Amino acid sequence: MNAHIFKYELPLIDDVIELDLPDKYGLCDIHPVGDKLFMWAVVDIHTQLVKRYFKIVGTGHLITDIEHLYFLRTVVMPNGLVWHVFEIQESNV
């Protein structure tokens, strides 16, 4: 298999984030660049794109659907805000 590493922006919004990712992907890292948040993933560009859903929650914010979330990373932004990134299990979107 040949793979690539792609970068995807994760908007800092209080809503579900929808990304079209190749069916097979592996998370490399989630990290801020300036005031934006990005995810890098190893992808197989020869697999079909599927919708993946993510949620970003700030420290101290209420999480009402934690049982449907898979924790990925905690990220500290340059301004000191701390965000926690989760992937939503597809059947619960």
Backbone as CSV, one residue per row, in Angstrom:
resi,resn,N_x,N_y,N_z,CA_x,CA_y,CA_z,C_x,C_y,C_z
1,MET,0.845,-1.179,0.000,0.000,0.000,0.000,0.889,1.240,0.000
2,ASN,0.540,2.196,-0.800,1.182,3.506,-0.768,0.323,4.438,0.068
3,ALA,0.959,5.294,0.819,0.208,6.192,1.695,0.761,7.599,1.574
4,HIS,-0.050,8.542,1.983,0.324,9.954,2.017,-0.032,10.495,3.398
5,ILE,0.603,11.573,3.801,0.181,12.290,5.005,-0.476,13.579,4.544
6,PHE,-1.733,13.750,4.934,-2.500,14.940,4.574,-2.823,15.732,5.834
7,LYS,-3.055,17.027,5.649,-3.388,17.951,6.738,-4.833,18.407,6.544
8,TYR,-5.600,18.393,7.641,-7.012,18.796,7.621,-7.243,19.836,8.718
9,GLU,-7.924,20.903,8.370,-8.254,21.909,9.387,-9.463,21.449,10.194
10,LEU,-9.367,21.630,11.502,-10.483,21.358,12.410,-10.978,22.706,12.927
11,PRO,-12.086,23.195,12.398,-12.571,24.503,12.853,-12.956,24.466,14.329
12,LEU,-12.626,25.524,15.030,-12.944,25.634,16.454,-14.368,26.160,16.604
13,ILE,-15.323,25.256,16.422,-16.738,25.609,16.527,-17.399,24.691,17.549
14,ASP,-18.466,25.152,18.130,-19.216,24.359,19.103,-20.302,23.578,18.376
15,ASP,-19.881,22.698,17.494,-20.806,21.909,16.692,-20.045,20.693,16.178
16,VAL,-20.749,19.782,15.548,-20.119,18.606,14.954,-19.333,19.044,13.719
17,ILE,-18.112,18.545,13.603,-17.262,18.825,12.448,-17.305,17.601,11.543
18,GLU,-17.603,17.831,10.283,-17.700,16.747,9.310,-16.542,16.853,8.323
19,LEU,-15.772,15.769,8.190,-14.672,15.735,7.234,-14.823,14.531,6.320
20,ASP,-14.495,14.708,5.050,-14.427,13.592,4.121,-13.000,13.068,4.143
21,LEU,-12.836,11.872,4.687,-11.520,11.257,4.799,-11.533,9.922,4.062
22,PRO,-10.382,9.503,3.549,-10.329,8.158,2.985,-10.749,7.130,4.032
23,ASP,-11.359,6.062,3.573,-11.875,5.026,4.469,-10.797,4.526,5.423
24,LYS,-9.582,4.420,4.935,-8.478,3.981,5.780,-7.601,5.182,6.094
25,TYR,-7.555,5.539,7.363,-6.676,6.637,7.769,-6.113,6.335,9.148
26,GLY,-4.960,6.905,9.419,-4.347,6.775,10.735,-3.950,8.150,11.234
27,LEU,-4.348,8.462,12.431,-4.055,9.762,13.012,-2.568,9.882,13.313
28,CYS,-1.957,10.962,12.837,-0.549,11.260,13.160,-0.476,12.225,14.337
29,ASP,-1.181,13.365,14.208,-1.119,14.369,15.259,-2.236,15.388,15.065
30,ILE,-2.533,16.096,16.131,-3.428,17.249,16.105,-2.668,18.353,16.812
31,HIS,-2.550,19.497,16.140,-1.674,20.538,16.666,-2.113,21.902,16.138
32,PRO,-1.948,22.959,16.933,-2.270,24.296,16.436,-1.177,24.827,15.513
33,VAL,-1.608,25.596,14.538,-0.708,26.393,13.704,-1.272,27.800,13.761
34,GLY,-0.597,28.676,14.482,-1.162,29.997,14.732,-2.414,29.840,15.582
35,ASP,-3.504,30.469,15.147,-4.761,30.374,15.905,-5.712,29.336,15.320
36,LYS,-5.216,28.463,14.436,-6.040,27.416,13.829,-5.568,26.052,14.319
37,LEU,-6.479,25.078,14.237,-6.197,23.722,14.683,-6.197,22.788,13.474
38,PHE,-5.188,21.929,13.393,-5.067,21.014,12.261,-4.838,19.585,12.736
39,MET,-5.279,18.658,11.889,-5.057,17.240,12.105,-4.256,16.714,10.930
40,TRP,-3.224,15.923,11.213,-2.462,15.250,10.176,-2.788,13.767,10.256
41,ALA,-3.002,13.161,9.090,-3.358,11.745,9.056,-2.669,11.054,7.892
42,VAL,-2.291,9.803,8.120,-1.799,8.949,7.047,-3.022,8.390,6.340
43,VAL,-3.072,8.579,5.024,-4.252,8.146,4.277,-3.843,7.325,3.060
44,ASP,-4.723,6.432,2.694,-4.598,5.684,1.447,-5.546,6.351,0.464
45,ILE,-5.002,7.086,-0.484,-5.844,7.861,-1.409,-6.590,6.987,-2.396
46,HIS,-6.321,5.694,-2.373,-7.005,4.786,-3.298,-8.245,4.160,-2.672
47,THR,-8.554,4.524,-1.429,-9.792,4.040,-0.815,-10.844,5.143,-0.916
48,GLN,-12.083,4.751,-0.851,-13.168,5.729,-1.018,-13.218,6.696,0.154
49,LEU,-13.730,7.886,-0.131,-13.922,8.885,0.926,-15.182,8.555,1.705
50,VAL,-15.098,8.712,3.007,-16.258,8.520,3.873,-16.342,9.720,4.810
51,LYS,-17.522,9.980,5.292,-17.726,11.073,6.235,-17.291,10.612,7.622
52,ARG,-16.448,11.411,8.242,-16.029,11.189,9.626,-16.447,12.416,10.412
53,TYR,-16.810,12.203,11.664,-17.358,13.280,12.471,-16.512,13.474,13.730
54,PHE,-16.258,14.737,14.037,-15.409,15.092,15.155,-16.100,16.136,16.019
55,LYS,-15.666,16.214,17.270,-16.190,17.219,18.194,-15.015,17.750,19.001
56,ILE,-14.982,19.059,19.165,-13.942,19.710,19.953,-14.608,20.346,21.163
57,VAL,-14.081,20.031,22.336,-14.688,20.485,23.580,-13.632,21.230,24.398
58,GLY,-13.987,22.393,24.875,-13.077,23.160,25.727,-13.071,22.637,27.148
59,THR,-11.963,22.843,27.838,-11.870,22.455,29.246,-12.984,23.145,30.032
60,GLY,-13.687,22.368,30.830,-14.779,22.889,31.648,-16.128,22.926,30.957
61,HIS,-16.168,22.661,29.657,-17.436,22.659,28.924,-18.182,21.347,29.172
62,LEU,-19.490,21.408,29.132,-20.348,20.245,29.336,-20.284,19.322,28.121
63,ILE,-20.142,18.021,28.365,-20.201,17.007,27.303,-21.414,16.139,27.599
64,THR,-22.408,16.191,26.714,-23.651,15.455,26.964,-23.683,14.085,26.289
65,ASP,-22.741,13.819,25.419,-22.769,12.562,24.654,-21.445,11.811,24.737
66,ILE,-20.802,11.830,25.903,-19.458,11.278,26.059,-19.397,9.797,25.696
67,GLU,-20.482,9.061,25.895,-20.457,7.621,25.604,-20.327,7.325,24.107
68,HIS,-20.514,8.337,23.257,-20.406,8.165,21.804,-19.121,8.767,21.237
69,LEU,-18.258,9.243,22.107,-17.058,9.930,21.663,-15.810,9.090,21.934
70,TYR,-14.872,9.137,20.977,-13.585,8.466,21.116,-12.517,9.547,21.212
71,PHE,-11.837,9.604,22.347,-10.842,10.649,22.586,-9.647,10.491,21.655
72,LEU,-9.217,11.611,21.031,-8.046,11.607,20.158,-6.859,12.342,20.770
73,ARG,-7.038,13.604,21.137,-5.925,14.416,21.632,-6.440,15.592,22.469
74,THR,-5.575,16.079,23.355,-5.756,17.364,24.028,-4.727,18.309,23.437
75,VAL,-5.166,19.533,23.124,-4.314,20.502,22.442,-4.351,21.821,23.197
76,VAL,-3.168,22.378,23.439,-3.061,23.705,24.056,-2.749,24.701,22.944
77,MET,-3.620,25.680,22.791,-3.440,26.701,21.761,-2.441,27.754,22.236
78,PRO,-1.862,28.519,21.301,-0.909,29.566,21.690,-1.489,30.585,22.674
79,ASN,-2.809,30.801,22.616,-3.443,31.763,23.519,-3.759,31.164,24.891
80,GLY,-3.385,29.888,25.105,-3.584,29.247,26.398,-4.863,28.434,26.523
81,LEU,-5.793,28.581,25.579,-7.018,27.773,25.640,-6.673,26.312,25.379
82,VAL,-7.384,25.422,26.068,-7.142,23.992,25.935,-8.383,23.334,25.347
83,TRP,-8.178,22.598,24.253,-9.256,21.910,23.560,-9.009,20.414,23.585
84,HIS,-10.092,19.650,23.629,-10.034,18.191,23.653,-10.777,17.700,22.409
85,VAL,-10.095,16.918,21.578,-10.630,16.508,20.283,-11.087,15.050,20.367
86,PHE,-12.321,14.820,19.912,-12.925,13.498,19.910,-13.414,13.154,18.506
87,GLU,-13.414,11.861,18.187,-14.125,11.417,16.987,-15.440,10.821,17.457
88,ILE,-16.503,11.138,16.738,-17.838,10.631,17.077,-18.036,9.303,16.376
89,GLN,-18.474,8.316,17.111,-18.777,7.025,16.494,-19.889,7.253,15.488
90,GLU,-19.668,6.807,14.241,-20.532,7.152,13.102,-22.015,6.877,13.345
91,SER,-22.352,5.812,14.030,-23.753,5.477,14.239,-24.457,6.434,15.197
92,ASN,-23.715,7.359,15.790,-24.295,8.268,16.780,-24.290,9.732,16.331
93,VAL,-24.118,9.971,15.052,-24.078,11.348,14.555,-25.493,11.846,14.372
